[in-house]
Each structure stands twice: as structure tokens, then as C-alpha cells.
Amino acid sequence: MIALSLAEIADIVGGRLHNSDGGERVTGGVEFDSRALTEGGLFVALPGERVDGHTFAARAIDAGAAGVLAAREVDAPAVIVPPLPQGEAHERSVALTGDTDGSGAAVLAALGKLARHVVTVLSRDELTVVGVTGSSGKTSTKDLIAQVLEPLGPTVAPPGSFNNELGHPWTALRADAGTRHLVLELSARGVGHIAELAAIAPPRIGVVLNVGSAHVSEFGSRDGIAQAKGELVEALPADGVAVLNVDDPLVAAMASRTKARVVGVGERPDATVRAENVRLDDQARASFRLVAPQGQADVTLGLVGEHHVGNALSAAAVALELGSSVEEVAERLSTAQRRSAHRMEVVTRSDGLTVLDDSYNANPESMRAALKTLASMSKSKKSWAVLGVMAELGADTVSAHDDIGRLAVRLNINRLVVVGQQAAAMHHGACHEGSWGEESVLVPDTDAAVALLRDELRPDDVVLVKASNSVQLWRVTDALLEGDNA
């Protein structure tokens, strides 16, 4: 973050000083975890369901913090933020932080104002903000963009999926005077959410990957999801760039919603940045010819899954816009690595068992991509799909799970282990599609899944583990890899 006094921060967020004359200077990072504070940092006191950050204010100062951003008076130099009226922001704060009095919403709003000020100051110089959204692939694409931009200058991107009202401004505040690229992931659970995030850190380049079925229960339809995702391109300035996946009709249609210049990416022949001659190796890693107005070059991805081709094209388009050559982009994409856990993470045990951990989240589109990857990786081996519920699909819940079970049969997956009664339609779909018997089994929980797998897995089998984040199915992966020295 740029250096600011507590008095300046109070003015920016509309707060008041407490236990301070305002002269303390914040020169370090902004943290909501007091254990992560560095000298001169700003501690954000968030109230929560189990722990209230306000009780750690004095400890934060002892750890070197210059001050505290708080909703109520604390035993430390602080900026006390004004309360917010009841409304949607209050409800989202309760869901995010667990507080019930709206104080969390007030602190988050102040954090957003502070981030907006810092980004505005830095954008007057050489900072470029890149925003990424889509129903799936946001985190992987954000990681790819960061890796292709880092050789061009200091780049800040969030760890994992820090993409909401807390993670978004927290990431933006990691930028300082030396930062050249700020890559942000934007999520939404309703219309207007992405617009709010984009207002905190206004992007000059916006990337929209796809419109799928994730959170359809909250949006009502895929058209509703498209309306929300398109808020990113509506936020772009006239001299900005909208990178749109033209292989997805709902994304391609967003070109009419932006005043920015549009760069289409995909495998269609009319895409500005496209992939030709896509092929997969025996580990489901894609190679393709990258074709752009600036030239052509071959790319060989180290990431697992054909769906990463589209992610890589989006990253390529961003890097080309910011001055990279096609050859440089191809080289960086070919050496890019997975940076976020539980996302198409491949681990082979010492006995030869391969675990494909994609357990961080799931929706119908990403589930289909993962199953196709499993089928590609296991042509000469026994394949297992350990799958849990895909959350927030609304009225489509049963049919979507049924479809995934049937797809597992059509892809010749050898065994399907469905975890949890909520996902039972997967098991029923598989049995009806293939008249399966023991090939598909429904187990009540992760412990039962682990017990079955430990009993029946054999060396050289390939196991996919995937479900929505709430299921915490990575515990299956952890159990399978526990104690292995591979």
C-alpha cells in the first residue's frame, strides 16, 4: 500500500480518529489477521461469528501495526468507521463475517473506500488493473495472467480465490508505487456485485471467460448470470480492452455492452487471439498453435485439462495488449504452473496411484471438464470419479447431477463414488444410463468414501476428486496421500 497517515485514512473512509492525533503513518500491509501484520501495517478489525477482531487491536499494535480500522472504539490508535444503514450490504456482511449488527459491513465498506483511493492514486502513474470473471476458471486464469505479466513488471494477484468484498480490496491494497499490474478475480452472488467490486478497483482490461450454471439458484437463469458477469465489461473505460471468449455465445454478446475495444479469444476462426491444432498428451496436457495479429507460436501447457486452452488464450490476449510478443507469451504459458491448491492438482503416489484433486469447487461445466480430463488420463488404467454435490443449482439440481452421472458412463469411467445424499442423482443417473451395478456406489460421507477407496484402490489407478467447496472433499485427497513420500 502507499504510505498514509491515520488522519488521511480517516478522511478517505469518512471515519473519526480514536486514541490518535492522526500522525501515525501506515507504511506496511493491510491485514485482517493480526498474525500476518508487518511493521507499520494497518489492522482491519472485523467482527465475526466466533472471533471479533476488535479484541486483537492492542495485540496488533504490539505486533507493529500503526493503527486499526474498526467499527467501535478499541484500546489502540484507530480510525472508527461510520455505521451503514440496514440493507443488502448488511446481509452480505453477516454471510461473510458472521457478525449480526452490521459492523462488519461498515468495516468492509471502509476497506473498499481505502482500496479505491490507493488504486486511483497508483493508476495515475503506471498501474494497470486487470479484472477476471466467469462461472468457472477464474482462479486458474488469474494465476496464468499473473505469470505471463510478471516478466513485464511487478505484479500483484490474490492467493487462491480472494474474490469477494473482503478479498478484493485486501488484494488491491497489496499494490504499491512499484506495482505495474494488479490482477483481480471478481465473483458475484447477485446482480450488481461485480459492478461494486469494479468500482473499488476500476479495471482497464476485463476478461470474461464463460457463463455457466454456477449459482443459478441465486440468479434465476444463465441469462441472469450473463447479466451479472457483463458488469465487468460495462465498467471498462473507452480506452480499455474487453477480452471475451467468443466460443461462448453469452460472453460474445457482451461486446455490445462495453465502450472498450473488444478482443475475442477462442478456437473459432474469427477469434482475434485463437488456438489452432489443439491436442492432448497422455496426461491431458494441451498443446496448440497460438495465433494472433502479432504473429504465431507453439504453446505446450504444463497444466492438466483441455479447458485450460481457453484460460491460456485469455492470458495471452492480456499480455499481448501490455506489450509482450507472441513468442514471449508462448514461452511463459508453456512454463506456467498451477498456483492455487485443489484445482486440477495431479499427485502420483509412490505406488503409482494418481490423484487428480479438483476438489475446490464444482459446477456442471467444470465437472464435465474434469471428467473428460480423467478419461483422457486413464485410457490404459482404471479410472475412479469420487464426486460430491454441485451446490446452488436451484431447480436444475436433480437433472444436472443426473447428467453428470450419465456422462461418467458415456466416458467409460470405471468406477463412480458419489459422496452424500445431496448428490444421489449422480448415482441414479449412472445406473440408469449404463445399467450399472457395483460400478457406481453412493456413500454417506467422506469417511465412508475414504474407507471404500483404501479397500479397493490398486496401484496405477487414477482417481478424480471433485465437489463444491462446502463438501470439503479435499479431505479424501488428503487421506489418500497421507504418509506417502512421493
Secondary structure, 3 states (H helix, E strand, C coil): CCCEEHHHHHHHHCCEEECCCCCCEECCCEECCHHHCCCCCEEECCCCCCCCHHHHHHHHHHCCCCEEEECCCCCCCEEECCCCCCCHHHHHHHHHHCCCCCHHHHHHHHHHHHHHHHHHHHHCCCCEEEEEECCCCHHHHHHHHHHHHHHHCCEECCCCCCCCCCHHHHHHCCCCCCCCEEEEECCCCCCCHHHHHHHHCCCCEEEECCCCCCCHHHHCCHHHHHHHHCHHHHCCCCCCEEEEECCCHHHHHHHHHCCCEEEEEECCCCCCEEEEEEEECCCCEEEEEEEECCEEEEEEEEEECCCHHHHHHHHHHHHHHCCCCHHHHHHHHHHCCCCCCCCCEEEECCCCCEEEECCCCCCHHHHHHHHHHHHHHCCCCCEEEEECCCCCCHHHHHHHHHHHHHHHHHCCCCEEEEECHHHHHHHHHHHHHHCCCCCEEEECCHHHHHHHHHHHCCCCCEEEEECCHHHCCHHHHHHHHCCCCC
